[in-house]
Amino acid sequence: MTDVRLTEGVSACDDVGMPTPGTPLQAALIPDCTKPEAHHAAYRSAKTNDAIFVCIARQGRHWKVELDAMASSKPIITDEAVTVLQSAAEALVVAGAVAKANVGADYISMWPIESEKKAREIAAAFHAALCGLQQLHMAVPSRRGDGA
């Protein structure tokens, strides 16, 4: 059995679960995927539940945040929405909360983050934003005029 820390030392791979599509996870429920087997289990759970994958992972003394929209079969968000996410990530870099951030239409990663608490807070906020932007993209018709 792999060890996946969810909150306050509660561990069990069976407890790792991504939310239903469009439902963001609260910070306390973001899985700690420091161990590769925990990462694989949480990603599998996200794919099974057709949800956006999100996790935190310890890297030395610091933490990393990862989100992957490809775990969900829903459409990837628009370039305009990616710009909003990139702006938020840049603000975190400027504020010193993270040193590096990669933001794309299907993947977000940020590191190093000083504390697990801050990593969970950032992961939950970006997961909520990504879920919301994905839902908005599905609900609002395209204006590109190409029928998409």
N, C-alpha and C positions, 0 to 999 in steps of 0.2 A: 504494500500500500504506500502510495506517495504522500508526501507531507505538503499540504497546501494551506497556508495560514490565511484565514479570512478575517477574523477579528479576535483580539485579546487571547491569542493562543489556541483558538478553536481550529482544529485541523481535520480534514478528511477530503479526499479527492471527490467523493460522492457529493459533497456539499458545494463544489464549484459549479456554478451555473451562470450562464449569461442570461440576461433578461429576455423577455419576449420582444420581438421586433418593435422598435420605436419606444421601448421602455428603458430609460437609463438606470444604471446601478448607483446606489448611494455609495459615498466614499468608503464606509466601513465594509462594504461587500465587494469591493474591487479585489480580485484574487491576487495573492502574492505568488508570482510565477518565477521566483528566483531559481528554483530547480527546474531543469529541462522537462522532466516528466510532468511537473505541475503545469508548465506552459502548454505542453501537448494536450493534457487533459482539459484544460480550460478552453483551448482553441477548438478542440473537438466538440465541446459542449456548446460553444458559440455557433459552430457550423450546424450542429444538430438542431439548435433552437432558432436558426436563421437570424442570428443577432450579430451586431457589431462587437467584435472582440475588444476587450480592454483588460489591461493588467498593469501591475507594478512589479519591479524586480530590483533586488539589491545588487549593486555593483560596487564592491569594496565597502567603503563607508557611506556611499551615497546610493541614490535610488534612480530608477529610470521608469518612464511611463511609456506604454505602447498601446496603440489602438489600430485595428485593422478592419476596415469596412468590407474587405473581400470575403470575410467569413459569412457575411450576409449576402443573399442573392438579390437584394434590393439594388436599385440603380445607384451608381456612384454620384456623389453630389456635384453640383455645377462649379465651374471655375470661379464664379462670383462668391459662392459659399466658401471655397477654399481660401479666397482672399481674406475673408472675415476670420477664419481660423488662423491663417498665417499672421494676421495683424495681432491677434490675441497672443500667439506664441512669441512674436517679436516683443510685445509688451512685457512678457515674463522674462525674456532675456535682458531687456533694458533694466528691469527692476532687480535683476540678479537672482531671481528665483530658480532659473535654469541657465546653463551656459550654452547649450546647443539645442536646436529644435529642427526637426524635419517634418514638414506638413505637405501632404498631397491629397488628392481626391479620394485615395483609398487607404492611406496609412499616415499615422502621426506617431512620432517618437520625440521624447524630450529627456535630457539628462545633463549633467548630474544634478540631482535634487537633494538638498541637505537632509531632509527627514522623511520618514515613512508617512507621517501625517500630511505633509505638504504634497508628497507624491500622490497620495490618495485624493486629496482635494483637487489637484490639477487633473488627474485621470477622470474623476467624476464629472468635473465641469466640461472637459472636452468630450467625454462620452455623451453627456446630455446634449451638448451643442451638435455633435455629429448625428445623433439620433434625430434630433429636431430638424436639422437641415435636410436630412435624408427624407423624412416624412413630408416636409414642405416641398421638396423636389418632386415627390410622387403625387402630391395633391394639386400642385399648381401647374397648369398646362405650359408647355414650352412656347416661347415667343419667337423661336428661331425661324419659324415659317417653313421648316423642312419636314413637318409632320412628326417629328420625334417628341 
